[in-house]
Amino acid sequence: VQLQASGGGLVQAGGSLRLSCAASRSISRLNTMSWYRETPGKERELVATIPKFGSPWYADSVRGRFAVSTDNTNNTVYLQMNSLKPEDTAVYYCSARYMFSTYTYWGQGTLVTVSS
């Protein structure tokens, strides 16, 4: 599956952005879809995961501000980011895994910049 992330940009602190990750094929067979972020000098950080079964998971740093969701009709996963902070500035990546597979598919990153 190929993943295409979009929606990044420049926003002031307190603002909102919605990231999208469009898959090239049906996401209904994917086990998990996730959003990561990366800043220079730091390891890529898992931000949110939405499993095929079960509830979404969020990193402590974004819980209550970010929401991950899927649209099976459009084969897209979204990351709604509210109350953005300068420390949310990063390149955001979407990823996906099929059930019974340890292989991770990655989309290209989309840059989110939050100004103070």
N, C-alpha and C positions, 0 to 999 in steps of 0.2 A: 504494500500500500504506500502511496506517496501522500505526504502531508504538506499543506500550504498554509502557513500562518500569516495573519495580517491584522491590522488594527492598531499597531503601535503608533506612538507619536509623542508630542510634547504637550504636557498638561500642567496646570498649576496645582500646588498642594491643596488637597481637599476635593479635587475634581475626580472625574470618572472616565474610564475607558473600557471598551469591550473588545477583547481579542477574539479572533476567530481562527479556527484551524479546520480547513476543508480537506477531507480525505478523498482519494481517487476512486475508492470503491466503498461498498457498504460497510458501515461501522458496526452493524448489528452483531457481527461475529467477533468483534474485538473484545478482549477480556477487560482491558483497562485503557483509558486515555488519560493523559496527564499533562500538566503544565510545569515546566521548570523555568528557572531564571538563573542568569549568570552575570556576574560583575567582574571586572578585571581584578586578578589576584585572589579570587575566591573560587571555591568549588561550585559546580552547578548545583543549585538547590531545588529540591522538590517543593513546589508551591501548592499544588492541588491534584488530586486524583479522583476520577469518577469510574467506579467499577461497573461491569455489566450487571452484577447483582450486588446489592448493598448500598450503603450510603457514601457520599463523597467524603474525602478526607482533605483536611487543610493543614498547612503549616501554622504553628502558633502565631507567627508574625503576620499572617493575613486572615486568620479566622475571624469571622464577623464582618469583614470588609470585602472579601472576594467571594464569588460564587461561580462554580463550574457547572455546566449543563451540556446536554447533547441534543441534537436535532437529527434523528435518524432519517427523516425525510430528505434532508439536505446533506447528510453524511458530514456533519460539522459539529465540532465541540467548541464551546465558548468559555471565555473567562471574563466575567463581569468584575471589574475592579472599581470599587468605590472608596471614598475617603483616602485617596492616594497620598502617600508621603514621599519625601525626597529619597528615603531609603528603599523605596520600591523601584527606583531607577535601575534598569537592567535590560539585558537582552532576554526576551522570553521565548522559550521553545515549547512546542507541543510534541508529544510522543504517544506511541500506541504499541500495545502488545496483544497478540492473539492468545487465546486460551491454549494451555499446554505448551507454550513456547516461551523461551527465555530471551528471544531476540526482540530488540527494541527498535522500532522505526522512529525516525526523527524528522521533524520538519525544519525548515530554515528558521532562523530567529527573527523576531520582530522587536525593534528597539522601543522601549518605553522610557521617557525622560520626564521626571517630575521636578518642577522648579519650586523653590521655596519662596 
